């Protein structure tokens, strides 16, 4: 009987410690902009990092920062009613202050107009081909890397919600969620930006 009570007490302490540990999780804060789509810059004013910021009226947000080759290196996202999440995680409290934000035109993305065959280059070399139909289904092409998934209407401006699976695609996460972004800066490509909570994916896809 005493052993049971002791075991229960140890369990209670473990649960309490776990709860305290949750409070110590790194906190992420990002400057909040009004609903819209923006080109932004952060970091050192003499050598800023540039990115795109997507803000929906429902409170969801996405900030994608890129290197000098326009490849995403860091993203910050916030779900409706949630808190900011960094991918990859920094391991420490992070506060992102925007040096500059320039509003971009906002337009609804026509899913049916995106139907077609696409090719995207992979960071590990080679390409992946896939097709998108008028309903938003993504099906793998003949390439060794198989990309499949679904596009659907999303809240963030100039984007569609993306669910993506990758098979035999090197370092790409096997399953991720994010957005397909349509932007004059990306033309003639569309950009697939997604993550699995730990690793991000950034693919520029060109219609064949």
C-alpha positions as CSV (number, residue, x, y, z in Angstrom):
1,X,0.0,0.0,0.0
2,X,2.8,2.4,0.9
3,X,4.6,1.5,-2.3
4,X,1.4,2.5,-4.3
5,X,1.1,5.8,-2.5
6,X,4.8,6.5,-3.0
7,X,4.5,5.6,-6.7
8,X,1.5,7.9,-7.0
9,X,3.4,10.7,-5.3
10,X,6.4,10.3,-7.6
11,X,4.0,10.4,-10.6
12,X,2.4,13.5,-9.3
13,X,5.8,15.2,-8.9
14,X,6.8,14.2,-12.5
15,X,3.6,15.6,-13.9
16,X,4.1,18.9,-12.0
17,X,7.7,19.1,-13.2
18,X,6.6,18.5,-16.8
19,X,4.0,21.2,-16.5
20,X,6.6,23.6,-15.2
21,X,8.9,22.7,-18.1
22,X,6.2,23.6,-20.5
23,X,6.2,27.1,-19.0
24,X,9.9,27.3,-19.8
25,X,9.4,26.6,-23.5
26,X,11.0,29.3,-25.7
27,X,8.6,32.1,-26.5
28,X,8.4,33.7,-30.0
29,X,7.1,37.2,-30.7
30,X,6.8,38.8,-34.1
31,X,5.6,42.3,-35.0
32,X,1.9,42.1,-35.7
33,X,0.7,43.7,-39.0
34,X,-2.8,44.4,-40.2
35,X,-4.4,41.9,-42.6
36,X,-2.6,41.9,-45.9
37,X,0.5,40.7,-47.7
38,X,3.9,42.4,-47.3
39,X,7.5,42.4,-48.3
40,X,9.4,42.9,-45.0
41,X,13.0,43.1,-43.7
42,X,14.4,42.2,-40.3
43,X,17.8,42.0,-38.6
44,X,20.7,44.3,-39.2
45,X,19.7,47.5,-41.0
46,X,23.0,47.5,-42.9
47,X,22.5,43.9,-44.1
48,X,18.8,43.1,-43.6
49,X,17.2,39.8,-44.1
50,X,14.2,40.1,-46.5
51,X,11.0,38.0,-46.4
52,X,7.3,37.9,-47.1
53,X,4.6,38.4,-44.4
54,X,1.1,37.0,-44.8
55,X,-1.6,38.2,-42.4
56,X,-5.2,37.1,-42.4
57,X,-8.2,38.8,-40.9
58,X,-8.8,35.8,-38.6
59,X,-5.5,36.4,-36.8
60,X,-3.4,33.7,-38.5
61,X,0.0,34.9,-39.7
62,X,3.0,33.6,-41.7
63,X,6.4,35.2,-42.0
64,X,8.9,33.6,-44.3
65,X,12.5,34.8,-44.3
66,X,15.0,33.9,-47.1
67,X,18.7,34.0,-47.9
68,X,20.3,35.9,-50.7
69,X,19.3,33.1,-53.1
70,X,15.6,33.6,-52.2
71,X,15.5,30.2,-50.4
72,X,13.6,30.1,-47.2
73,X,15.8,29.7,-44.1
74,X,13.3,30.5,-41.3
75,X,9.6,30.8,-40.9
76,X,7.3,32.0,-38.2
77,X,3.7,31.1,-38.1
78,X,0.6,31.6,-35.9
79,X,-2.6,29.7,-36.1
80,X,-6.0,31.3,-35.2
81,X,-6.1,31.8,-31.5
82,X,-2.5,30.4,-31.1
83,X,0.9,31.6,-30.4
84,X,3.9,32.2,-32.8
85,X,5.9,29.1,-33.7
86,X,9.4,29.2,-35.2
87,X,10.6,26.6,-37.7
88,X,13.3,25.6,-37.2
89,X,13.0,26.3,-33.5
90,X,15.7,28.5,-32.0
91,X,15.9,27.0,-28.6
92,X,15.6,30.4,-26.9
93,X,13.2,33.2,-26.6
94,X,12.9,35.1,-29.9
95,X,11.5,38.5,-30.7
96,X,11.3,39.6,-34.4
97,X,11.0,43.3,-35.0
98,X,10.4,44.4,-38.6
99,X,12.7,47.0,-39.9
100,X,10.4,47.8,-42.8
101,X,7.1,46.5,-44.3
102,X,5.7,47.3,-47.7
103,X,2.2,46.3,-48.6
104,X,1.6,44.2,-51.7
105,X,-1.6,43.9,-53.8
106,X,-3.9,41.3,-52.4
107,X,-6.0,39.0,-54.7
108,X,-7.9,35.8,-54.4
109,X,-6.0,32.8,-55.8
110,X,-7.9,31.0,-58.5
111,X,-7.3,27.3,-57.8
112,X,-8.7,26.1,-61.1
113,X,-6.4,28.4,-63.0
114,X,-3.4,26.7,-61.4
115,X,-4.3,23.3,-62.9
116,X,-1.4,21.9,-64.9
117,X,1.9,20.0,-64.8
118,X,4.8,21.4,-62.7
119,X,8.5,20.9,-62.2
120,X,10.6,22.0,-59.2
121,X,14.3,21.8,-58.6
122,X,15.4,19.9,-55.4
123,X,18.2,21.2,-53.1
124,X,19.9,17.7,-53.3
125,X,19.9,17.9,-57.0
126,X,17.5,16.7,-59.7
127,X,13.9,17.7,-60.1
128,X,10.5,16.6,-59.1
129,X,7.5,16.7,-61.3
130,X,3.8,16.8,-60.2
131,X,0.4,17.7,-61.5
132,X,-2.4,19.8,-60.0
133,X,-6.0,19.4,-61.1
134,X,-8.8,21.9,-60.9
135,X,-9.9,20.4,-57.6
136,X,-6.5,21.0,-56.0
137,X,-5.3,17.4,-55.9
138,X,-1.5,17.1,-56.3
139,X,-0.3,13.9,-57.9
140,X,3.2,12.7,-58.5
141,X,4.8,12.7,-61.9
142,X,7.4,10.4,-63.4
143,X,10.3,11.7,-61.4
144,X,12.0,9.6,-58.7
145,X,10.9,12.1,-56.0
146,X,7.1,11.7,-55.6
147,X,5.2,14.8,-54.4
148,X,1.5,14.4,-53.7
149,X,-1.1,16.2,-51.6
150,X,-3.9,18.8,-51.7
151,X,-4.5,22.5,-52.3
152,X,-7.5,24.2,-50.8
153,X,-8.8,27.7,-50.0
154,X,-7.0,29.3,-47.1
155,X,-7.3,32.4,-45.0
156,X,-3.8,33.9,-45.7
157,X,-3.9,36.4,-48.7
158,X,-2.4,35.4,-52.0
159,X,-2.1,31.8,-51.0
160,X,-3.8,28.4,-51.0
161,X,-3.6,26.0,-48.0
162,X,-1.2,23.2,-48.8
163,X,-0.9,19.6,-47.5
164,X,2.1,17.8,-49.0
165,X,3.6,14.3,-48.9
166,X,7.1,13.6,-50.2
167,X,8.6,10.2,-51.0
168,X,12.2,9.5,-52.0
169,X,12.8,13.2,-52.1
170,X,16.1,13.4,-50.1
171,X,15.9,15.7,-47.2
172,X,12.4,16.9,-47.7
173,X,10.0,16.2,-44.8
174,X,7.8,13.2,-45.5
175,X,4.7,15.1,-44.6
176,X,4.2,18.9,-44.2
177,X,1.6,21.6,-44.2
178,X,1.8,25.2,-45.3
179,X,0.9,27.3,-48.3
180,X,1.2,27.7,-52.0
181,X,2.0,31.4,-52.6
182,X,1.3,33.3,-55.8
183,X,3.3,36.5,-56.1
184,X,4.4,38.7,-58.9
185,X,7.9,38.5,-57.5
186,X,7.9,34.7,-58.0
187,X,6.5,34.7,-61.6
188,X,6.5,32.6,-63.6
189,X,6.9,30.2,-60.6
190,X,4.6,29.5,-57.7
191,X,6.1,28.9,-54.3
192,X,5.4,26.0,-51.9
193,X,6.3,26.8,-48.4
194,X,5.5,24.2,-45.7
195,X,6.9,22.6,-42.5
196,X,6.5,19.5,-40.3
197,X,7.0,21.4,-37.1
198,X,10.7,21.0,-37.1
199,X,11.9,21.3,-40.7
200,X,10.8,23.6,-43.4
201,X,10.3,23.1,-47.1
202,X,10.6,25.7,-49.9
203,X,10.0,24.7,-53.5
204,X,9.7,27.0,-56.5
205,X,7.5,25.2,-59.0
206,X,7.3,26.1,-62.7
207,X,4.4,25.1,-65.0
208,X,5.6,22.9,-67.9
